[in-house]
């Protein structure tokens, strides 16, 4: 009041309600300034968030009436770049580094895409501040004079908890070889892999819808043909988290609340949902809904929103952002129709029969939101020998650490291919056969027997059984 033309600014203005009031009294800071606000004697500007304004400030109607509400929206990417250009000199002086203009734009674009729980320009300013501070912590001999795009990418990856190569604007290498890398670890499903890889590349090229997940796929086919394995390998190749939900656990209506959290008044309301919390922790991930046909119809309604708008709101009103998520659903629907034997001497394609079964099970609005329905075919017996080799390579890698070399003769490979393949179960029995006939006897030798100090193991087939020939380290 003494300073003429002065304006009082109160940050977090909702805190003045109740401030300074005695126990049981009504005279607090907000009631003290109401007369001066009404007479125009005091000019005041306050700031608060939408949540606090609705929950606290707006409830005092007399106080809210004395203020004019002005919404301050989040600035656009271009506006934020202009803000950073204005702040650039201050940060350069403080951290004793220079920021390239490309680094400023990268900070805005990557923070806008990957840091979902905060707003521009705050999160972009934090990124360039963190990048400058990280250089100041280095010894003078290792400090950079100019902060570049790579430094910004490293900081964003640390804040957003995602691998640096994922956030990189030059992560083209993993995408370029995605198709080849998947075919090297999953056999006999080339058509399915090509369909998925092309859909992911289209999304990452910028031709996809920015408000939708990177990809939404339905994998259909018999059990044990590689549906879950493709998903697991996809997450490994892209270097991101795999989040798996077994839909047999969500067959009842009330279990839907486990995904997004219990409603207010119910036990566990404050704990959040399994799906929304997982996405908030790992905003860049592959989400697998295994055997999705077993889920309750209400789960499909949730997935419609996720596939269409890329967001899901939990019980607390917080939005989980699915824009950087690859969604994969697996189903055995249509598998029996696809594997029907042909009539006569000519080969018949039953993939359309499998698609008809999928159409009966999943509603048109659900199918229309999928990027692709990918049909996995039953494994050909010729592919099984390659599956055997894959399991052998994995076993060799495990034994290498223990100083043991393993060699499978052709007869042993043929025995595993014959006993580890079932036309109805696919390659799923293979792991059980190898565990029962190879790993169990091997475990005894590794712990207490002749391979405790390393050595060589040769496995061959004799009289319909696998035989282990062991050469101890001294002999080898």
Secondary structure, 3 states (H helix, E strand, C coil): CCCCCCCEEEECHHHHCCCCCCCCCCCCHHHHHHHHHHHCCCCEEEECCHHHHHHCHHHCHHHHHCCCCCCCCCCCHHHHHHHHHHHHHHHHHHHCCEECHHHHHHHHHHHHHHCCCCCCCHHHHHHHHHHHHHHHCCCHHHCCCEECHHHHHHHHHHHHCCCHHHHCCCCHHHHHCHHHHHHHHCCCCHHHHHHHHHHHHHHHHHHCCCCCCCEEEEEEECCCCCHHHHHHHHHHHHCCEEEEEEHHHHCCHHHHHHHHCCCCCCCCHHHCCHHHHHHHHCCCEEEEEECHHHCCHHHHHHHHHHHHHCEEECCCCCEEECCCEEEEEEECCCHHHHCCCCCCCCCCCCHHHHHHHHHHHCCHHHHHCCCEEEEECCCCHHHHHHHHHHHHHHHHHHHHCCCEEEEECHHHHHHHHHHCCECCCECHHHHHHHHHHHHHHHHHHHHHCCCCCCEEEEEEEECCEEEEEEEECCCC
